[in-house]
Amino acid sequence: MYDATGVRLHAGRQAELLNQIVCELPLEHPLSNARPLRDSLGHTPGQVVAGAVLGCLVAYLIKDS
């Protein structure tokens, strides 16, 4: 959970910013036609909480069956 909301979320935000910088480069720059970085790496805190609740719910339902 820490990794999803911390490290990967911030790496995704950094990739988003780097993609914007590369898009603003002049066409003659060697990196101007580079493949964009993936910017959907992490999860928001709300998504992590929803995943934790769903995981607990599924585990509870499987335990009782």
Backbone torsions as a table, in degrees:
resi	resn	phi	psi	omega
1	MET	NA	-42.4	179.7
2	TYR	-61.9	-43.3	-178.6
3	ASP	-64.3	-41.8	-177.4
4	ALA	-65.6	-39.6	-177.7
5	THR	-92.0	-19.1	-176.3
6	GLY	-101.4	-82.1	-171.4
7	VAL	-62.7	-54.2	-175.7
8	ARG	-69.6	-35.3	178.5
9	LEU	-63.5	-44.0	-179.8
10	HIS	-71.8	-33.7	175.4
11	ALA	-64.6	-37.1	177.0
12	GLY	-66.0	-40.2	177.5
13	ARG	-65.8	-37.9	178.0
14	GLN	-67.2	-39.9	177.5
15	ALA	-62.9	-38.0	177.3
16	GLU	-60.1	-45.8	179.7
17	LEU	-65.8	-42.5	178.1
18	LEU	-62.8	-38.0	177.3
19	ASN	-63.1	-39.4	177.6
20	GLN	-64.1	-41.8	179.7
21	ILE	-62.9	-44.3	-179.4
22	VAL	-64.3	-36.1	179.0
23	CYS	-65.4	-26.8	-178.6
24	GLU	-88.0	-2.3	179.4
25	LEU	-71.2	149.9	175.7
26	PRO	-65.9	153.9	-175.8
27	LEU	-60.5	-28.3	-178.5
28	GLU	-79.5	-7.3	178.3
29	HIS	-71.6	138.9	-178.2
30	PRO	-59.5	-28.2	-178.3
31	LEU	-92.1	-0.8	-174.7
32	SER	-64.7	-24.3	178.9
33	ASN	-110.9	23.4	177.8
34	ALA	-70.2	149.7	177.9
35	ARG	-66.5	134.0	-179.0
36	PRO	-64.1	148.8	177.0
37	LEU	-77.7	150.4	174.7
38	ARG	-69.9	127.7	-177.8
39	ASP	-113.8	5.1	177.3
40	SER	-107.8	68.6	-174.8
41	LEU	-96.4	-39.5	-173.1
42	GLY	-108.5	-171.0	179.7
43	HIS	-127.4	151.4	175.2
44	THR	-75.4	159.9	178.0
45	PRO	-56.8	-36.5	177.9
46	GLY	-63.1	-40.3	177.7
47	GLN	-65.4	-38.0	179.5
48	VAL	-67.0	-43.2	178.1
49	VAL	-62.7	-44.4	178.9
50	ALA	-61.7	-39.8	177.9
51	GLY	-65.4	-39.0	178.8
52	ALA	-66.2	-43.7	179.0
53	VAL	-63.6	-44.6	179.2
54	LEU	-62.5	-41.9	178.6
55	GLY	-61.9	-42.8	178.5
56	CYS	-65.5	-40.9	179.6
57	LEU	-63.4	-45.6	179.4
58	VAL	-64.0	-42.5	179.0
59	ALA	-62.4	-39.8	179.1
60	TYR	-65.9	-43.2	-179.1
61	LEU	-68.1	-36.1	179.4
62	ILE	-71.9	-36.0	-179.2
63	LYS	-62.7	-36.8	-176.9
64	ASP	-83.3	-10.4	-177.1
65	SER	-89.2	NA	NA
